[in-house]
Protein backbone atom coordinates (compact mmCIF):
# COMPACT_ATOMS: atom_id res chain seq x y z
CA UNK A 1 0.00 0.00 0.00
CA UNK A 2 2.88 2.32 0.88
CA UNK A 3 4.39 1.81 -2.61
CA UNK A 4 1.15 2.85 -4.32
CA UNK A 5 0.84 5.91 -2.05
CA UNK A 6 4.35 7.08 -3.02
CA UNK A 7 3.56 6.49 -6.70
CA UNK A 8 0.30 8.44 -6.39
CA UNK A 9 2.02 11.36 -4.66
CA UNK A 10 4.75 11.40 -7.33
CA UNK A 11 2.16 11.62 -10.09
CA UNK A 12 0.34 14.43 -8.28
CA UNK A 13 3.65 16.30 -7.80
CA UNK A 14 4.51 15.91 -11.50
CA UNK A 15 1.21 17.40 -12.62
CA UNK A 16 1.46 20.22 -10.05
CA UNK A 17 4.92 21.14 -11.38
CA UNK A 18 3.66 20.95 -14.96
CA UNK A 19 0.66 23.09 -14.04
CA UNK A 20 2.89 25.72 -12.43
CA UNK A 21 5.12 25.78 -15.49
CA UNK A 22 2.19 26.30 -17.81
CA UNK A 23 0.66 28.93 -15.52
CA UNK A 24 3.22 31.61 -16.47
CA UNK A 25 1.38 33.66 -19.06
CA UNK A 26 2.79 36.43 -21.22
CA UNK A 27 2.46 39.81 -19.53
CA UNK A 28 0.54 42.14 -21.84
CA UNK A 29 0.25 45.12 -19.49
CA UNK A 30 0.76 48.53 -21.14
CA UNK A 31 4.32 49.88 -21.33
CA UNK A 32 5.32 52.18 -18.49
CA UNK A 33 7.92 54.83 -19.39
CA UNK A 34 9.82 57.48 -17.51
CA UNK A 35 12.05 60.30 -18.78
CA UNK A 36 15.11 61.71 -17.04
CA UNK A 37 17.10 64.94 -17.17
CA UNK A 38 19.85 65.60 -19.71
CA UNK A 39 22.50 66.09 -16.99
CA UNK A 40 25.44 63.67 -17.01
CA UNK A 41 28.93 63.51 -15.53
CA UNK A 42 31.73 63.34 -18.11
CA UNK A 43 35.43 62.47 -18.18
CA UNK A 44 37.67 62.27 -21.24
CA UNK A 45 39.85 59.19 -21.63
CA UNK A 46 39.69 55.42 -21.81
CA UNK A 47 39.37 54.73 -18.09
CA UNK A 48 42.29 52.33 -18.00
CA UNK A 49 42.01 51.83 -14.24
CA UNK A 50 38.79 49.84 -14.93
CA UNK A 51 36.94 51.58 -12.11
CA UNK A 52 34.87 54.15 -13.96
CA UNK A 53 31.88 51.82 -14.35
CA UNK A 54 31.73 50.93 -10.66
CA UNK A 55 28.92 52.19 -8.45
CA UNK A 56 31.28 53.22 -5.63
CA UNK A 57 33.68 55.17 -7.87
CA UNK A 58 33.91 58.83 -6.80
CA UNK A 59 33.04 61.01 -9.81
CA UNK A 60 32.53 64.30 -7.97
CA UNK A 61 35.43 65.89 -9.88
CA UNK A 62 33.97 65.00 -13.29
CA UNK A 63 32.55 67.69 -15.56
CA UNK A 64 28.81 68.35 -15.80
CA UNK A 65 27.55 68.00 -19.38
CA UNK A 66 24.26 67.76 -21.26
CA UNK A 67 23.26 64.82 -23.44
CA UNK A 68 21.01 67.15 -25.45
CA UNK A 69 24.07 68.94 -26.89
CA UNK A 70 27.17 67.49 -28.54
CA UNK A 71 30.41 67.62 -26.58
CA UNK A 72 31.89 69.75 -29.35
CA UNK A 73 29.13 72.33 -28.84
CA UNK A 74 30.03 72.33 -25.13
CA UNK A 75 33.73 72.98 -25.93
CA UNK A 76 34.73 69.59 -24.53
CA UNK A 77 37.43 67.43 -26.13
CA UNK A 78 37.97 63.68 -25.99
CA UNK A 79 41.23 61.96 -25.09
CA UNK A 80 42.44 59.96 -28.08
CA UNK A 81 38.80 59.59 -29.13
CA UNK A 82 37.66 58.13 -25.78
CA UNK A 83 35.27 59.43 -23.14
CA UNK A 84 32.93 58.30 -20.35
CA UNK A 85 29.51 59.38 -19.11
CA UNK A 86 28.04 58.56 -15.69
CA UNK A 87 24.56 59.23 -14.33
CA UNK A 88 22.69 58.20 -11.17
CA UNK A 89 18.93 57.73 -11.34
CA UNK A 90 16.10 56.67 -9.07
CA UNK A 91 12.90 55.25 -10.51
CA UNK A 92 9.35 56.19 -9.55
CA UNK A 93 7.11 53.80 -7.61
CA UNK A 94 4.89 53.38 -10.68
CA UNK A 95 7.85 52.25 -12.81
CA UNK A 96 9.20 49.99 -10.05
CA UNK A 97 5.87 48.17 -9.69
CA UNK A 98 5.65 47.67 -13.45
CA UNK A 99 9.21 46.29 -13.58
CA UNK A 100 8.24 43.56 -11.11
CA UNK A 101 5.58 42.35 -13.55
CA UNK A 102 7.62 42.77 -16.72
CA UNK A 103 10.94 41.38 -15.47
CA UNK A 104 13.21 44.18 -16.65
CA UNK A 105 13.66 47.53 -18.39
CA UNK A 106 14.87 48.99 -21.65
CA UNK A 107 17.41 51.81 -21.50
CA UNK A 108 16.72 54.31 -24.28
CA UNK A 109 19.84 56.45 -24.51
CA UNK A 110 19.25 58.27 -27.79
CA UNK A 111 21.83 58.44 -30.56
CA UNK A 112 25.50 57.78 -29.76
CA UNK A 113 28.69 57.79 -31.80
CA UNK A 114 30.53 55.72 -32.62
CA UNK A 115 31.21 52.61 -30.48
CA UNK A 116 30.19 52.06 -26.88
CA UNK A 117 29.93 49.83 -23.83
CA UNK A 118 27.06 50.52 -21.41
CA UNK A 119 27.14 49.47 -17.76
CA UNK A 120 24.22 49.38 -15.32
CA UNK A 121 25.24 49.22 -11.67
CA UNK A 122 28.69 48.08 -12.78
CA UNK A 123 27.49 45.26 -15.05
CA UNK A 124 27.89 45.34 -18.84
CA UNK A 125 24.39 45.37 -20.38
CA UNK A 126 25.08 46.46 -23.96
CA UNK A 127 27.79 47.02 -26.54
CA UNK A 128 27.90 48.41 -30.07
CA UNK A 129 30.97 48.06 -32.31
CA UNK A 130 34.55 47.40 -31.24
CA UNK A 131 37.08 49.78 -29.71
CA UNK A 132 40.54 50.26 -31.22
CA UNK A 133 42.64 48.32 -31.94
CA UNK A 134 39.82 46.11 -33.20
CA UNK A 135 37.79 49.10 -34.40
CA UNK A 136 34.98 48.06 -36.76
CA UNK A 137 32.69 50.51 -38.44
CA UNK A 138 30.94 53.71 -37.38
CA UNK A 139 27.59 53.55 -35.57
CA UNK A 140 25.45 56.61 -34.87
CA UNK A 141 22.08 54.93 -34.31
CA UNK A 142 19.92 55.01 -31.19
CA UNK A 143 21.07 52.75 -28.37
CA UNK A 144 18.45 50.61 -26.64
CA UNK A 145 19.67 48.04 -24.13
CA UNK A 146 17.85 45.51 -21.92
CA UNK A 147 18.51 45.35 -18.17
CA UNK A 148 17.07 42.37 -16.24
CA UNK A 149 15.17 42.95 -12.99
CA UNK A 150 17.86 41.23 -10.88
CA UNK A 151 20.42 43.91 -11.86
CA UNK A 152 18.18 46.82 -10.82
CA UNK A 153 18.07 48.44 -7.40
CA UNK A 154 14.31 48.92 -7.06
CA UNK A 155 14.55 50.84 -3.79
CA UNK A 156 17.54 53.14 -4.30
CA UNK A 157 19.85 54.76 -6.84
CA UNK A 158 21.08 53.09 -10.02
CA UNK A 159 24.22 54.02 -11.92
CA UNK A 160 24.47 54.17 -15.72
CA UNK A 161 28.04 54.36 -17.04
CA UNK A 162 28.94 54.64 -20.73
CA UNK A 163 32.37 54.19 -22.26
CA UNK A 164 32.60 55.33 -25.89
CA UNK A 165 35.08 55.99 -28.67
CA UNK A 166 34.78 58.15 -31.76
CA UNK A 167 37.78 58.60 -34.06
CA UNK A 168 36.24 61.82 -35.35
CA UNK A 169 36.63 63.30 -31.84
CA UNK A 170 32.98 64.39 -31.84
CA UNK A 171 31.24 61.36 -30.37
CA UNK A 172 29.25 60.42 -27.37
CA UNK A 173 25.67 61.64 -27.26
CA UNK A 174 24.60 63.24 -30.51
CA UNK A 175 22.50 66.37 -30.46
CA UNK A 176 19.05 65.91 -28.96
CA UNK A 177 19.79 62.64 -27.12
CA UNK A 178 17.63 62.09 -24.03
CA UNK A 179 17.50 59.25 -21.51
CA UNK A 180 14.26 57.40 -20.93
CA UNK A 181 13.42 54.03 -19.40
CA UNK A 182 10.50 51.78 -20.26
CA UNK A 183 9.35 48.40 -19.06
CA UNK A 184 10.69 45.61 -21.25
CA UNK A 185 8.31 43.85 -23.64
CA UNK A 186 8.50 40.21 -24.70
CA UNK A 187 10.54 40.98 -27.82
CA UNK A 188 13.03 43.02 -25.79
CA UNK A 189 13.92 39.90 -23.81
CA UNK A 190 14.70 37.79 -26.88
CA UNK A 191 18.39 37.68 -27.83
CA UNK A 192 19.24 36.41 -31.32
CA UNK A 193 22.86 35.43 -31.96
CA UNK A 194 24.43 33.78 -34.99
CA UNK A 195 27.67 31.80 -34.91
CA UNK A 196 29.38 31.42 -38.29
CA UNK A 197 31.26 28.12 -38.57
CA UNK A 198 34.35 29.86 -39.97
CA UNK A 199 35.66 32.59 -37.68
CA UNK A 200 36.60 34.95 -40.53
CA UNK A 201 33.29 34.30 -42.36
CA UNK A 202 35.23 32.97 -45.39
CA UNK A 203 34.62 29.32 -46.30
CA UNK A 204 36.79 27.07 -48.44
CA UNK A 205 35.81 23.89 -50.31
CA UNK A 206 34.90 21.18 -49.51
CA UNK A 207 33.34 22.66 -46.36
CA UNK A 208 29.76 23.89 -46.70
CA UNK A 209 28.69 27.36 -45.61
CA UNK A 210 27.26 26.71 -42.14
CA UNK A 211 25.77 28.84 -39.37
CA UNK A 212 24.30 28.17 -35.93
CA UNK A 213 21.33 30.28 -34.83
CA UNK A 214 20.77 30.74 -31.08
CA UNK A 215 17.73 32.40 -29.54
CA UNK A 216 17.83 33.14 -25.82
CA UNK A 217 14.43 33.73 -24.18
CA UNK A 218 14.88 35.84 -21.04
CA UNK A 219 11.12 36.00 -20.43
CA UNK A 220 9.52 34.00 -17.65
CA UNK A 221 6.97 32.71 -20.15
CA UNK A 222 7.30 30.52 -23.23
CA UNK A 223 7.50 32.26 -26.60
CA UNK A 224 6.25 30.91 -29.92
CA UNK A 225 7.24 32.22 -33.31
CA UNK A 226 8.71 31.47 -36.70
CA UNK A 227 12.45 31.28 -37.41
CA UNK A 228 13.32 32.31 -40.97
CA UNK A 229 16.78 32.07 -42.57
CA UNK A 230 17.29 33.37 -46.10
CA UNK A 231 20.43 33.32 -48.21
CA UNK A 232 20.95 35.43 -51.33
CA UNK A 233 23.77 36.30 -53.67
CA UNK A 234 25.61 39.58 -53.20
CA UNK A 235 23.16 41.20 -55.64
CA UNK A 236 20.16 39.82 -53.70
CA UNK A 237 19.25 36.91 -55.98
CA UNK A 238 17.54 34.28 -53.76
CA UNK A 239 19.38 30.99 -53.21
CA UNK A 240 17.84 29.27 -50.20
CA UNK A 241 15.11 29.91 -47.63
CA UNK A 242 14.50 27.92 -44.44
CA UNK A 243 11.51 28.47 -42.20
CA UNK A 244 10.19 26.68 -39.12
CA UNK A 245 7.80 27.21 -36.22
CA UNK A 246 9.50 27.01 -32.85
CA UNK A 247 8.62 27.38 -29.18
CA UNK A 248 11.14 28.45 -26.56
CA UNK A 249 10.40 27.78 -22.90
CA UNK A 250 10.68 30.60 -20.39
CA UNK A 251 14.28 31.31 -19.31
CA UNK A 252 15.52 28.87 -21.95
CA UNK A 253 17.37 28.84 -25.27
CA UNK A 254 17.13 27.06 -28.58
CA UNK A 255 19.74 26.42 -31.28
CA UNK A 256 19.40 25.42 -34.94
CA UNK A 257 22.00 24.69 -37.64
CA UNK A 258 21.71 25.76 -41.30
CA UNK A 259 24.07 24.99 -44.16
CA UNK A 260 24.50 25.50 -47.88
CA UNK A 261 26.58 23.11 -49.98
CA UNK A 262 28.79 23.81 -52.99
CA UNK A 263 28.10 27.52 -53.67
CA UNK A 264 29.93 29.27 -56.47
CA UNK A 265 32.93 31.40 -55.49
CA UNK A 266 31.59 34.74 -54.29
CA UNK A 267 29.97 36.63 -51.42
CA UNK A 268 26.54 35.92 -49.99
CA UNK A 269 24.00 37.68 -47.75
CA UNK A 270 22.25 36.05 -44.81
CA UNK A 271 19.11 37.38 -43.15
CA UNK A 272 18.01 35.63 -39.94
CA UNK A 273 14.67 36.62 -38.41
CA UNK A 274 12.50 35.46 -35.54
CA UNK A 275 8.92 36.55 -36.19
CA UNK A 276 5.95 36.71 -33.85
CA UNK A 277 2.47 37.51 -35.16
CA UNK A 278 3.96 38.42 -38.57
CA UNK A 279 6.22 41.07 -37.05
CA UNK A 280 10.00 40.86 -36.65
CA UNK A 281 10.90 40.31 -33.01
CA UNK A 282 14.66 40.15 -33.66
CA UNK A 283 16.89 40.06 -36.72
CA UNK A 284 20.51 39.67 -37.84
CA UNK A 285 22.02 40.43 -41.24
CA UNK A 286 25.58 39.57 -42.27
CA UNK A 287 27.72 38.51 -45.23
CA UNK A 288 29.87 35.43 -45.81
CA UNK A 289 32.30 34.50 -48.56
CA UNK A 290 33.14 31.27 -50.37
CA UNK A 291 36.55 30.89 -52.03
CA UNK A 292 36.63 34.58 -53.00
CA UNK A 293 40.04 34.29 -54.67
CA UNK A 294 38.33 32.21 -57.38
CA UNK A 295 35.80 34.90 -58.28
CA UNK A 296 35.90 35.57 -62.00
CA UNK A 297 35.09 39.25 -62.51
CA UNK A 298 34.86 40.79 -65.96
CA UNK A 299 37.44 43.46 -66.72
CA UNK A 300 35.83 46.90 -66.96
CA UNK A 301 38.83 49.20 -66.57
CA UNK A 302 39.34 52.10 -68.98
CA UNK A 303 41.86 51.54 -71.76
CA UNK A 304 44.45 53.77 -70.11
CA UNK A 305 43.94 52.44 -66.57
CA UNK A 306 47.16 50.41 -66.28
CA UNK A 307 49.29 53.00 -68.04
CA UNK A 308 47.86 55.75 -65.80
CA UNK A 309 48.81 53.99 -62.57
CA UNK A 310 52.14 52.68 -63.88
CA UNK A 311 53.11 56.27 -64.66
CA UNK A 312 51.91 57.41 -61.24
CA UNK A 313 54.10 54.82 -59.52
CA UNK A 314 57.07 56.06 -61.54
CA UNK A 315 56.32 59.63 -60.44
CA UNK A 316 56.10 58.51 -56.81
CA UNK A 317 59.45 56.73 -57.09
CA UNK A 318 61.07 60.05 -58.09
CA UNK A 319 60.10 61.62 -54.75
CA UNK A 320 62.69 61.06 -52.01
CA UNK A 321 60.73 59.99 -48.90
CA UNK A 322 63.14 61.62 -46.39
CA UNK A 323 61.82 59.50 -43.53
CA UNK A 324 61.92 61.20 -40.12
CA UNK A 325 61.07 59.33 -36.91
CA UNK A 326 60.31 61.04 -33.58
CA UNK A 327 59.74 58.97 -30.44
CA UNK A 328 56.31 59.43 -28.79
CA UNK A 329 56.96 58.58 -25.10
CA UNK A 330 53.29 58.46 -23.97
CA UNK A 331 52.55 55.68 -26.47
CA UNK A 332 55.78 53.73 -25.97
CA UNK A 333 55.00 50.85 -23.63
CA UNK A 334 56.92 47.79 -22.50
CA UNK A 335 56.80 45.99 -25.85
CA UNK A 336 57.03 48.77 -28.46
CA UNK A 337 58.68 52.09 -29.13
CA UNK A 338 56.07 54.21 -30.94
CA UNK A 339 57.30 56.86 -33.37
CA UNK A 340 55.70 59.69 -35.28
CA UNK A 341 56.79 59.11 -38.86
CA UNK A 342 57.02 62.01 -41.33
CA UNK A 343 57.76 61.39 -45.01
CA UNK A 344 57.29 62.84 -48.46
CA UNK A 345 54.84 61.32 -50.89
CA UNK A 346 53.51 62.03 -54.40
CA UNK A 347 53.77 65.72 -55.31
CA UNK A 348 56.27 66.15 -52.45
CA UNK A 349 53.32 66.14 -50.02
CA UNK A 350 54.26 65.69 -46.34
CA UNK A 351 52.34 62.82 -44.75
CA UNK A 352 52.53 61.25 -41.30
CA UNK A 353 51.77 58.09 -39.39
CA UNK A 354 52.45 56.20 -36.16
CA UNK A 355 54.95 53.33 -36.22
CA UNK A 356 55.17 50.74 -33.41
CA UNK A 357 58.66 49.24 -33.50
CA UNK A 358 59.05 46.04 -31.49
CA UNK A 359 61.65 46.16 -28.73
CA UNK A 360 62.53 42.55 -29.51
CA UNK A 361 65.39 41.41 -31.71
CA UNK A 362 64.87 39.82 -35.11
CA UNK A 363 62.81 40.34 -38.26
CA UNK A 364 59.11 40.95 -37.63
CA UNK A 365 55.95 40.77 -39.76
CA UNK A 366 54.10 44.07 -39.97
CA UNK A 367 50.47 45.19 -40.15
CA UNK A 368 49.88 48.42 -42.07
CA UNK A 369 46.57 50.07 -41.18
CA UNK A 370 44.69 52.61 -43.31
CA UNK A 371 42.26 54.87 -41.45
CA UNK A 372 38.60 55.62 -42.07
CA UNK A 373 37.44 58.82 -43.77
CA UNK A 374 37.99 61.80 -41.48
CA UNK A 375 39.24 59.71 -38.55
CA UNK A 376 41.13 61.43 -35.77
CA UNK A 377 44.67 60.14 -35.06
CA UNK A 378 45.09 57.08 -32.89
CA UNK A 379 48.21 55.08 -31.96
CA UNK A 380 48.95 51.55 -33.11
CA UNK A 381 48.90 48.48 -30.89
CA UNK A 382 51.12 48.88 -27.82
CA UNK A 383 51.14 45.33 -26.37
CA UNK A 384 53.17 42.55 -27.95
CA UNK A 385 51.32 40.17 -30.26
CA UNK A 386 54.07 39.23 -32.69
CA UNK A 387 53.68 42.12 -35.17
CA UNK A 388 55.11 45.54 -35.86
CA UNK A 389 52.46 48.17 -36.75
CA UNK A 390 52.19 51.25 -38.93
CA UNK A 391 49.01 53.41 -38.95
CA UNK A 392 49.05 55.83 -41.88
CA UNK A 393 47.34 59.21 -42.11
CA UNK A 394 46.84 59.99 -45.79
CA UNK A 395 47.22 63.54 -47.07
CA UNK A 396 45.04 66.16 -45.44
CA UNK A 397 43.55 63.75 -42.88
CA UNK A 398 44.19 62.78 -39.24
CA UNK A 399 47.80 63.75 -38.37
CA UNK A 400 47.94 65.88 -41.54
CA UNK A 401 44.69 67.73 -40.99
CA UNK A 402 46.24 70.89 -39.44
CA UNK A 403 47.84 71.65 -42.83
CA UNK A 404 45.00 70.26 -44.96
CA UNK A 405 44.65 72.01 -48.33
CA UNK A 406 42.26 69.49 -49.91
CA UNK A 407 38.94 70.76 -48.57
CA UNK A 408 36.59 67.90 -47.76
CA UNK A 409 38.87 65.50 -49.65
CA UNK A 410 36.42 63.33 -51.58
CA UNK A 411 35.31 66.10 -53.97
CA UNK A 412 38.66 67.85 -54.34
CA UNK A 413 39.69 67.86 -58.02
CA UNK A 414 36.83 65.51 -58.89
CA UNK A 415 36.59 66.87 -62.44
CA UNK A 416 40.14 65.85 -63.39
CA UNK A 417 41.84 62.50 -62.82
CA UNK A 418 45.26 64.14 -62.77
CA UNK A 419 44.26 66.54 -59.98
CA UNK A 420 41.83 64.32 -58.08
CA UNK A 421 42.46 63.94 -54.34
CA UNK A 422 42.51 60.15 -54.35
CA UNK A 423 45.24 60.01 -56.98
CA UNK A 424 47.61 61.24 -54.30
CA UNK A 425 45.85 59.38 -51.46
CA UNK A 426 46.29 56.02 -53.19
CA UNK A 427 49.96 56.77 -53.74
CA UNK A 428 50.27 57.62 -50.03
CA UNK A 429 49.11 54.06 -49.40
CA UNK A 430 52.01 52.79 -51.51
CA UNK A 431 54.45 55.12 -49.74
CA UNK A 432 53.42 53.52 -46.44
CA UNK A 433 54.56 50.18 -47.84
CA UNK A 434 57.81 51.81 -48.99
CA UNK A 435 58.38 52.94 -45.41
CA UNK A 436 57.90 49.56 -43.72
CA UNK A 437 60.06 47.90 -46.38
CA UNK A 438 62.85 50.36 -45.55
CA UNK A 439 62.99 49.24 -41.92
CA UNK A 440 65.73 46.72 -41.08
CA UNK A 441 63.61 45.08 -38.35
CA UNK A 442 60.73 44.32 -40.77
CA UNK A 443 60.37 41.11 -42.76
CA UNK A 444 59.30 42.60 -46.09
CA UNK A 445 57.97 39.21 -47.20
CA UNK A 446 55.34 39.35 -44.43
CA UNK A 447 53.26 42.50 -44.81
CA UNK A 448 49.54 42.55 -44.00
CA UNK A 449 47.22 45.50 -44.64
CA UNK A 450 43.87 46.30 -43.06
CA UNK A 451 41.36 49.11 -42.73
CA UNK A 452 37.70 50.06 -42.60
CA UNK A 453 35.51 52.51 -44.51
CA UNK A 454 37.92 54.61 -46.60
CA UNK A 455 40.75 52.42 -45.33
CA UNK A 456 38.97 49.32 -46.53
N, C-alpha and C positions, 0 to 999 in steps of 0.2 A: 504493500500500500504506500509505503514511504517513497519507493521509486517512482510510482505514478504521480505522487504529489509534487516531487521535484520536477518531473517532466512537465507537468501542468503549469507550474510556476514559471519554468523556463520559457514555455510558449507564450504565456501572458506577458512576461518581461520583453520578449522579442517584439511582440506587436505593440507594446507601449512605446518602446524605443523607435520603432518604425513610424508610429503615429506622431511622436514628437518631431521626428525628422521631417515629416510631410507637413507639419503644422506651420512651419516658417513660410509665410506668404510674402510676396513682393510688396514692399512699402510704396504706396502710390500717393502719399501725402504731398501737398503742394510744396514747391521749393521755398525755403526760407533764406533770404539774403540779407547781408549787412555790409554797409560801406564804411570805409575808414579814411582818416585824414591823409593828406599828401606828404606829411612830415616823415622824414627818414633820417637816420644817422648814416654818415658816409666817411669812408677812409680809402684813399688811393693805395694801390699795391696789391700784391698777390696773397698776403696773409700767410707767409711761409711758416709762422710759428704754430699753425693749425689750431689756433684757439678762437679765431674770430667768429666761428659759428656757435660757440658754446654759450649756454644760457648765462653762466656766471662770469663771463668775460666783461670787464669794465670798459664800457665805450663812452664814458662821460666826456672824454677829450675829443671825440669825433665831431666832424662838422655837421651842422644841421642843413639838410637840403630838401628840395621838393621833387616828388616824382612827376608832378605835372609839367615840369620844365626840364629841358635837357641840361646835363652838367655843363656843357659848353656855354649855354645861355646864362648859367650861374657862375661863370668864370672859374670853373673847377677843372683841373687837369687830372688825367689818370697817370699811373706809374707803370710805364712799359705796357700800356693797354689794359692794365688790371685795375679793379676797384671792388669795393664791398659796400653793401647796404645792410643796415640792421634796423628792425622796428619791433617794439613790444606792443601787443594788443590784448585787450580783454573783451570777451564776447558777451553779448546780452543774454539774459535769461531765456528769452524766446528762442534765440539761435541755439543755445545749449540744449534745451529740451528737444528741439528738432534733431540735433546731432545724435542724441541717444536713440532715436527711432531710425535714423538713416544710416548710422554706422560710420560717418566720416564727413569731411568737408572738401570743397574744391577751392583752392587759392586762385583767384583771378588777379594777376599782377599787372595786366596791361602789356603793352609792347616793350620788348627788351632787345638790345643788340649787344654782342652778336652771339656769344656763347655764355652759358650760365650753369651754375649749380645752386639749388635752392634748399635750404635747411629749415626745418621746423622743430623748435626746441632741441636743436643740436643734431637732428637726424636728417640725412639726405632724403628728400621726398621727390626731387625732380631734377632733370638735367637735359640741356639742349646743346648739341654740338660737342666739340672737343677742344680743350685748351691747347695752346702751343706746349710742347713741340709737335703734338699730333693734331694740330688745327685742321678742321674740316668744315669748309663752307661758312656762309654768313647767314644768320637767322635774325630777322627783325619782326617776327610774328608775335601774337599775344601768347603769354605763358599761362597755362592753366594746369595746376598740379593737384593730385589727390593726396589727402592726409587722412589716415585711418583714425578712428575714435581713440584707440589706445595710445596714440602719440599726442593727444590734445589734453591740456590742463583745463578742465571744464569749470574749475572754481577760481582760477587765478590768471596770471599773465602768461602769454605765449610769445615766444621770440621767433621772428622770421629773419633769416640771414641769407643774403644773396651774394655769391661770388660771381663776377663776370669778367669777360675779356672782350675787347673790341680793338682790332688792329688799326682802325681809323681814328682811335683816340676820342671818339664821340660818345661811345656806348653807355650802357646802363639803361635806365628808363628813357624811353623816347617820349617826345612831347605829348602831354595829355594823358599819360598813364595814371591809373588810379587803382588802389587796392580795394577789392571786395571779396567777401567770402559767402559761399552758398552751400547749402546741404548737398551732399553728393547723391546723384541719381544712380540707378542701376548701371547704366552704360559707363559712368565715371569709374566704377569699380571693376571694370573688365580691362585686363591688360593683355594686349596682343603682341607677341614677340615671334620673330622668325629667325631661325638659325639656318644659315646657308652651309651646305656640307663642305664646301671649300672656303677656307678662311679669307682668301682674297677675292672671292666671288668669280674666279676664273676657273673653268673646268677644262680638263683635257681628256681626250679619248683614251681608253674605252669607257671611262666613268660617265654615268648619266648626270644630268643636271638634277640635283636633289635638294629639297628644303624640308625643314621640320617646323610646323606651325604649333605654337603653344598659346593657349588662352587660359589666363589665370582669373578665376572668379573670386573676387574679394567680398562679394555680397554674402549675407547670411542665408539667402534663399537660392534655390536652383534657378538656372537661367537656360531658356531654350532659344535656339536661333538657327541660322543657316550659315555654314562656312563655305565661302566661295573663293576659289583660287584660279586666276586666269593668267595665261602666258601669251604674250604677243611678240612679234618681231620688233626691232628697234623703230620701225615706221608703223607700228600699231596694227599689223596684220595678225588676226587671231591664229593661234596654233593649238592651244589646249585649254579646256575649261573643266574644272572639277567643282562639284557642289554636293553638299550633304547636310542633312538636318542633324543637329547635335544637342545634347543636354549636358550641362555642367552643374554638378551638385554645388551647394553653398560651401564656400571656403575650400574649393577644390580646383583642380586644373585638368586640362585635357590636351593631348598632343596627337598630331597627325602628320604623316609623311607624304610627300608628293614628289614625283620624279618625271623627267622627260628624257627619253632615250634618243641617241643619235641625231642631235640637231646639226644643222649646217654651221660652219664657222661663222661667228657673228656675235652680236649683242642682243639681249632679250629683256623684255619688261615683265615683271611680275606685279600683279595686284592681288592682295590678300584682304578679304573683307569678312567680318562677322556681322550678319544682319539680323535685326529683330523687328518684326512687324513691318518688313519692307523698307526699313531705314537702316543706315550704316551705324552700327554701334561702335566699331573700331576698325581701323584700316591701316595697312602698310603697303608702300610702293617702293620698289627697288629694281636695280638692273643687275644682270649677270652676263658673263661672257663665256663663249665656248670656242677654244682654239683660235683666238683672234688673230694670231700671226698668219693664219691661213686664209684670211678674208681676201677675196679677189675684188678689188675696187677698180672701176674703170678710170683711166687717166683723163682728167679734165683740165689740166694746167694749160695756161696760155703758151703759145709757141715760143715766147722768149723767156719763159719762167726760169729754166735752168741757167741760161746764159746770164740773166739778171742777177741771180744769187751767186753764181760763180764769180762774176765781176765784183759784187759787193764783198765777198770774202777776200778777194785780192786787195781791195781798197782797205779793208780792215787790217790786213797783214802789213800794210805800209805804215800803220800808226804804231809808234813805239809805246808799249803799255806803261812804262815808268812806274812799276809797282811800288807803293809806299805802304808799309805796315806800321801801325801805332798800337801799342798794347792798351787794352781797356781793362784796368784792374778790377772794376766792380763786377765784370762778367767772367773773370778768370778764376776758376774754381780749382779743386784738387787735381782734376784729370785733364783740363785743357787750359792753354793760354789763348784768350780771345783777342783778336786784333781787328781794328778798323782798317780795311783795305781801301786804298785810293788808287785808281788806274785810269788810263786814257783809252777811250774806245773810238768807234767810227766817228769821223768828223772831228777828232781830237777832243771829244766830249769827256769831261771828268765824271766818272761814276764811282760808287762806293759799295761796300758790303762788309759783312762781319765774317771773319774766318776763325774757326775753332781748331787750333793746332794741338794734337795730342801731345802730352808730356812724356809719352812712352817712346822708346826707341823702335826703329824699324820702319818699314814701308806700310802705309795704311790705306785702305779703301776710303773713298770720300763720297759724301752725299752733297750735291749742289741743289739748293732750294731757290725757286723763283716765286716771288711774292704775288699776292692778289692785287687787283687794281686798286690803287689809292691806299694800300696798307701803310700803317705807321711802322717805323723800324722796330725789329725785335731781334734779340741775340739768338745764335744757334744753340744747339744742345750743349749743356755744360757738365754732364755726368757720363762717364765712360761707358760706351756700348760697342766699341770696336771700330768706330768710324771717325774720320775727320769730317768737318762740316764747313760749307760756305753758303751764306745767305746773301744773295745779290739784290741790290736796289737798282733797277734799271733807270735810265736817264729821266730826270725830272720828278721821280717818285721816291718816297720813303727818305733815306738818308740824303738824297739829292734834291729834295723838295725845296729847301731854302733858296736854291739858285735856279729853280724851275723856270724855263723860258718856253715851255711847250703847252701852255694853257691847260686845258682839261685833257690833254694827251690824245685821247682816242680820235678826236676830230682834227687834230693839228696836221695841216698839209694833206688833208684827205683827197684833195682834187689832183694830186700829183704823186705818182709812185716814187719818184726820186726824192721828194721832200716830205713824204709821209712819216709820221712819228714812229710807226712800228718798223720801218726800215732800219732805223738806228736801234730800236729796242731789241729787235731780234739779233742784231749783231752784238749788242751788249751781252746777250745770252751766250754767244760763242766766246766772247772775251772772258767770261767767267770760267769757261772750260780751259781757255789759255792759261788763266791764272793758276788753277789747281794743278795743271800739268807742269807748271814751272817750279812747283814746290818739291824739294828733294825728299821730303818725308811722305809724299803721296805716291801710291801705286797707280800710275796712269792707265793701267789696264783694267782698273776696277773703279769706274766712275758711275754713280747712280744719280739721276736727276728726279726731282719731284716738285709739285706745286699744285695750287688750286686756283680756280677762277682764271684770271689773267695768266697766272703762273702755270696753269694746267695746259 
